[in-house]
Amino acid sequence: MYFDRKCKITFISHGATIFSEEGRFSDMENHPPLSENGVEEIGKICDYLKKRRVQNDRIYSSSATRCIQSAKYVSKVYKKDFEIIDLKPRKCGGFSGLTFEQIETKSPDLLNRLINDPDKPTPEDAESITEFINRVTEVVNKIVEENIGNRVIIVTHPDVIKAAICDALNIPHSSLQHIYMKTGSATQISYFESWKSLIYSDYTPL
């Protein structure tokens, strides 16, 4: 039926790293790990999950070190293991390790293309925004189909959550760059048979 929910997913953005604190692009798996601030952020998220009594049947985590570190804290809340899934951040090629400001100074045309032309890989050795959103959507849809009736937590990257929001709201792929997603935040999406509903986004406990 139209209003029968298939699955509810609470996306948890990994805690802060030295790269996220400096606003740097990063598609690396093993670096950087959580910073002290990142550990504090995930601690607050765990407290939020306890206080709100957010129900959970399964926990998943992206494979990057910063996600696994965050998922370990979350798994302790529910006293259950988590499963690693293939939800990597967007491959950003030559932009990896750079800030928006550095890219704007070095390659303003490329920055403009990144923001306004989601179908083109920017830079050329990167994954296009459209490719990235489609990849995330495919993985998330598979998780939904494997968890009919379940409530799921996915610990992952901010950009992955932004991609899931673009898909859920069926908005232009260029909108991804206009969605702000903090580290150590929670976003919840309900998945129905023929539509999706964004319940809340980028919630950060105080």
N, C-alpha and C positions, 0 to 999 in steps of 0.2 A: 504494500500500500504506500501511498504518497508520503505519509507521515511516519512510516515505520523506519526507525533508525537502524542502520546496519552496524555502525561502529562509532564510538566517540574516541577521539585522539587528543590527548594533552601533549603538546610539543613543549619540551623544555630546552631552551637555548643554553648551551654550555657556558660555564663561567668565564670571566674575563681572562685574557692573556696579555702579554706585553704588546702583542700586535694589535689586538682589539682596542686596547687602551690608547694606542697611538693612531688608530684609524687606518691600519694597513690592510691591504688585500693579502689573503693567504689561502693557498690550496694545499699546503703541506700537511702530511698526516702525523708526523712524529714531533713537530715543533710548530709553535711553542706550547709548553704545558700550561696548566692553570697558574695564574699569579696568585699572590696572597689575597688580593681583592676578589679574584675569581672563586677561590675556596669559600670566602665569606658570602659571596652571592649565592652559591649553591647551597650553603648552609641555611640561608634565608628561604630559598625555594623549598627545601625539605621541611622547614618549619611550617611554611604555607600549606604544603600538601597534607601535613598532619592536622593542622588546625581546621582546614576546609574539609578534611576527611575525603579527599579526592580518591574515589574508588579506582581500582586497577586490577586487571586480569593478567596483562603481560607487559613487560618492559623491553624496549629495544634501544640500541645505541648505535650511532655512527661509529666508524672504525678509528677515527682520529684520536690521538692520545687525550686531548682536551675534553673530548666527548666521553670517552671511557672513564676518565677520572671523575667527571661529573655524574655519570651513570652509577658509579660505585656508591656514591653518597645517596642517590635516589633509591637504589636497590635495598639499602639498609633500612629505609623507611618501611618498605613492604616485606622485608625479610625474604626476598626472592631474587633469583639470578636474573640477569638480563641477556638478551641475544644481540649479537653484533650484526648489523645489516649494512648493505651497500648504499649508503646515503652520504656521498662525499660532497664537499662544497663545490661551487662552480670552478672548473679549471680556468685560472686567470692568466696563464702563460707568463709573458714578460712583465705583467703588472704585479706579480706576486712579490710581496715584501715592500711595495710602494704605497704611499698615501695618496688620497685624491689630490692633495695640493701638489705633490711631486709630479703626478701624471698631468695635471693641468699646466704646470710650468713646462714640462718636457714635451708633452703631446696633446695640446688642447683639442685638436681635431679628433683624435682618438677618444678622448674623454666625452666629447659631444656625441660621437657615434655610439659609444657604450650606453649612454643615457637614452638616446633617441632612436636607435636602430637595433632592436633586439634580435633581429634575424641574422645579423652579421657577427662573426667571431671578432671580438675586440679585446686585445690585439689579435693578430692573425693566428697566433699559436694558442689561442684560448678557445673556450667553449662559448657559443653564442648564448644569450639569455634565453632565447626560445628553446634551444637544445637542452639547456639546463632545466627549465621549468618542465618540459616534457619528460625528462629523465626522472625528476623527482616525483612527478605525477604518477608515472608508471610504477615506481616502487611503493608509493603510498597506497595506490589503488590495490596492489597485490596484498599489502598488509591488511587493508580493510576486508578484502574477500576471505582472508585466512582467519579473520577475527569477527565473524558475524555475531552480533549480540554482546561483544566484549567491549571493555573500556581499556584503552591502551595508552601507555606513555612512550614517547619517542624522544630521546635525548640527542640533540643534533646541532647543526650549525645555524646561525641567524639567517643566512641566505636561503638555506633549505626551507626554513619556516616561511620566509617571504614568498618563496616559490609555491608552497602549499596554499598560501593565502590567495595568490594570483589565480590559482586553479579553482579554489573553492568559490571565489567571488566572480569567476569568469571575467576578469578584467584584462585589459591589454597587457601584453608582456612587458612593455616599456614601463609599466607602473611599478615593477619590482624595485627600481632604483628610488622610487618615491615612498616606499614603505620603510619606516624606521623600526628596527628590531634590536633591543638591547641584549647584551649577554646576561645570563642569570635571570631570564624572564620566562613566563608561561603563556602559552597560546592554546586555545581549545577550539577544535573544529568537530562538528557532528556530521557524519556521512549517512545520507539517506539513499533510497533506491535510485532516484533520478535528480537529486540535488544535494547541495552541501550548505551548511550554515556555520558561519564564524561566530562562536559564542563570546569569546573575548580574545584580545590580542596584546602581546607585549606587557603583560602584567608583571610588575616588579615589586616584590614585597619590601616594605620599609624596614 
